[in-house]
Amino acid sequence: QLVESGGGLVQAGGSLRLSCAASGSIFRFTAMGWYRQAPGKQRELVARISYGGTTSYADSVKGRFTISRENARNTMYLQMNSLKPEDTGVYYCNTPPEFTRAPWGQGTQVTVSS
């Protein structure tokens, strides 16, 4: 089970920190990622992190978002700084596309006002 939290309404330029709590075996020894689904658009992977901590980012968030994880707590984070209106969407955590996918959680809504 995946449970996302930490979303909210923020002005452009602001910051939010998202959390993903995982139960079961999905988090163990597996890369994880944060996805974003903007209104009317497909879900996209914006950041990913290997079990050992290697990270990569979509160009749209590079330099502004930081993904991290605490393996002992089965928890992953997304620090989002310098937010833009185009960052608005529902954020989900799950494994990257090439791995076995867990059932999607409810996600957490992020709304950035201009």
C-alpha positions as a LaTeX table, in Angstrom:
\begin{tabular}{lrrr}
\hline
Residue & $x$ (\AA) & $y$ (\AA) & $z$ (\AA) \\
\hline
Gln1 & 0.00 & 0.00 & 0.00 \\
Leu2 & 1.20 & 3.49 & $-0.87$ \\
Val3 & 0.01 & 6.59 & 0.96 \\
Glu4 & 0.96 & 10.05 & $-0.27$ \\
Ser5 & 0.67 & 13.20 & 1.83 \\
Gly6 & 1.92 & 16.76 & 2.09 \\
Gly7 & 0.18 & 18.45 & $-0.80$ \\
Gly8 & $-1.65$ & 21.75 & $-0.58$ \\
Leu9 & $-2.18$ & 25.18 & $-2.04$ \\
Val10 & 0.88 & 27.36 & $-2.41$ \\
Gln11 & 1.80 & 30.52 & $-4.27$ \\
Ala12 & 4.25 & 30.45 & $-7.13$ \\
Gly13 & 7.79 & 30.45 & $-5.79$ \\
Gly14 & 6.78 & 28.57 & $-2.67$ \\
Ser15 & 7.77 & 25.14 & $-1.39$ \\
Leu16 & 6.12 & 21.90 & $-0.36$ \\
Arg17 & 7.43 & 18.59 & 0.91 \\
Leu18 & 5.58 & 15.45 & $-0.09$ \\
Ser19 & 5.83 & 12.14 & 1.72 \\
Cys20 & 5.15 & 8.60 & 0.56 \\
Ala21 & 4.65 & 5.86 & 3.12 \\
Ala22 & 4.87 & 2.31 & 1.80 \\
Ser23 & 3.76 & $-0.88$ & 3.44 \\
Gly24 & 4.43 & $-4.41$ & 2.38 \\
Ser25 & 7.34 & $-5.41$ & 0.19 \\
Ile26 & 7.01 & $-2.84$ & $-2.59$ \\
Phe27 & 9.58 & $-0.49$ & $-1.12$ \\
Arg28 & 12.25 & $-3.03$ & $-0.32$ \\
Phe29 & 15.28 & $-3.13$ & $-2.60$ \\
Thr30 & 13.33 & $-1.36$ & $-5.32$ \\
Ala31 & 13.67 & 1.93 & $-7.12$ \\
Met32 & 10.81 & 4.33 & $-6.47$ \\
Gly33 & 9.50 & 7.41 & $-8.16$ \\
Trp34 & 7.17 & 10.38 & $-7.94$ \\
Tyr35 & 4.59 & 10.85 & $-10.65$ \\
Arg36 & 2.49 & 13.88 & $-11.48$ \\
Gln37 & $-0.85$ & 13.99 & $-13.23$ \\
Ala38 & $-1.78$ & 17.47 & $-14.34$ \\
Pro39 & $-5.40$ & 18.27 & $-15.23$ \\
Gly40 & $-6.27$ & 16.73 & $-18.59$ \\
Lys41 & $-2.85$ & 15.15 & $-19.01$ \\
Gln42 & $-1.33$ & 11.72 & $-18.60$ \\
Arg43 & 0.54 & 10.73 & $-15.50$ \\
Glu44 & 4.27 & 11.41 & $-15.87$ \\
Leu45 & 7.31 & 10.38 & $-13.89$ \\
Val46 & 9.03 & 13.50 & $-12.54$ \\
Ala47 & 11.66 & 12.02 & $-10.22$ \\
Arg48 & 13.07 & 8.63 & $-9.37$ \\
Ile49 & 15.49 & 7.20 & $-6.84$ \\
Ser50 & 17.24 & 3.86 & $-6.70$ \\
Tyr51 & 17.36 & 1.79 & $-3.54$ \\
Gly52 & 20.93 & 3.02 & $-3.07$ \\
Gly53 & 20.00 & 6.66 & $-3.54$ \\
Thr54 & 20.86 & 7.46 & $-7.14$ \\
Thr55 & 18.43 & 10.08 & $-8.43$ \\
Ser56 & 17.19 & 11.39 & $-11.73$ \\
Tyr57 & 14.66 & 14.05 & $-12.68$ \\
Ala58 & 12.50 & 15.17 & $-15.53$ \\
Asp59 & 13.84 & 18.30 & $-17.19$ \\
Ser60 & 10.78 & 20.25 & $-16.06$ \\
Val61 & 11.68 & 19.86 & $-12.37$ \\
Lys62 & 15.46 & 19.53 & $-12.45$ \\
Gly63 & 17.14 & 21.93 & $-10.05$ \\
Arg64 & 13.91 & 22.62 & $-8.17$ \\
Phe65 & 12.79 & 19.23 & $-6.83$ \\
Thr66 & 14.77 & 16.82 & $-4.65$ \\
Ile67 & 13.78 & 13.21 & $-4.13$ \\
Ser68 & 15.01 & 11.24 & $-1.12$ \\
Arg69 & 14.15 & 8.10 & 0.79 \\
Glu70 & 14.54 & 6.50 & 4.20 \\
Asn71 & 14.72 & 2.77 & 3.58 \\
Ala72 & 14.49 & 1.84 & 7.25 \\
Arg73 & 11.16 & 3.69 & 7.45 \\
Asn74 & 9.82 & 2.65 & 4.04 \\
Thr75 & 9.33 & 6.34 & 3.33 \\
Met76 & 10.13 & 8.53 & 0.38 \\
Tyr77 & 10.04 & 12.32 & 0.05 \\
Leu78 & 9.84 & 14.98 & $-2.61$ \\
Gln79 & 11.06 & 18.45 & $-1.67$ \\
Met80 & 9.61 & 20.90 & $-4.14$ \\
Asn81 & 11.03 & 24.42 & $-4.28$ \\
Ser82 & 10.43 & 27.37 & $-6.59$ \\
Leu83 & 7.05 & 25.96 & $-7.48$ \\
Lys84 & 5.37 & 27.07 & $-10.69$ \\
Pro85 & 1.71 & 26.98 & $-11.72$ \\
Glu86 & 2.59 & 24.21 & $-14.20$ \\
Asp87 & 3.57 & 22.00 & $-11.24$ \\
Thr88 & $-0.10$ & 21.79 & $-10.33$ \\
Gly89 & $-1.48$ & 18.27 & $-10.30$ \\
Val90 & $-1.99$ & 15.14 & $-8.27$ \\
Tyr91 & 1.26 & 13.57 & $-7.14$ \\
Tyr92 & 1.63 & 9.83 & $-6.72$ \\
Cys93 & 4.44 & 7.54 & $-5.66$ \\
Asn94 & 5.13 & 4.13 & $-7.14$ \\
Thr95 & 7.87 & 2.13 & $-8.77$ \\
Pro96 & 9.31 & 3.35 & $-12.10$ \\
Pro97 & 7.67 & 1.95 & $-15.24$ \\
Glu98 & 10.14 & $-0.90$ & $-15.76$ \\
Phe99 & 9.36 & $-2.44$ & $-12.36$ \\
Thr100 & 6.35 & $-4.32$ & $-11.02$ \\
Arg101 & 3.80 & $-1.68$ & $-10.14$ \\
Ala102 & 1.96 & $-1.49$ & $-6.83$ \\
Pro103 & $-1.68$ & $-0.45$ & $-6.73$ \\
Trp104 & $-1.87$ & 3.31 & $-7.03$ \\
Gly105 & $-2.62$ & 5.30 & $-3.90$ \\
Gln106 & $-5.00$ & 8.23 & $-3.76$ \\
Gly107 & $-2.27$ & 10.73 & $-4.43$ \\
Thr108 & $-1.87$ & 14.19 & $-2.95$ \\
Gln109 & $-3.08$ & 17.36 & $-4.64$ \\
Val110 & $-0.62$ & 20.17 & $-5.28$ \\
Thr111 & $-2.02$ & 23.48 & $-6.47$ \\
Val112 & 0.28 & 26.36 & $-7.31$ \\
Ser113 & $-1.35$ & 29.74 & $-7.78$ \\
Ser114 & 0.18 & 32.48 & $-9.90$ \\
\hline
\end{tabular}
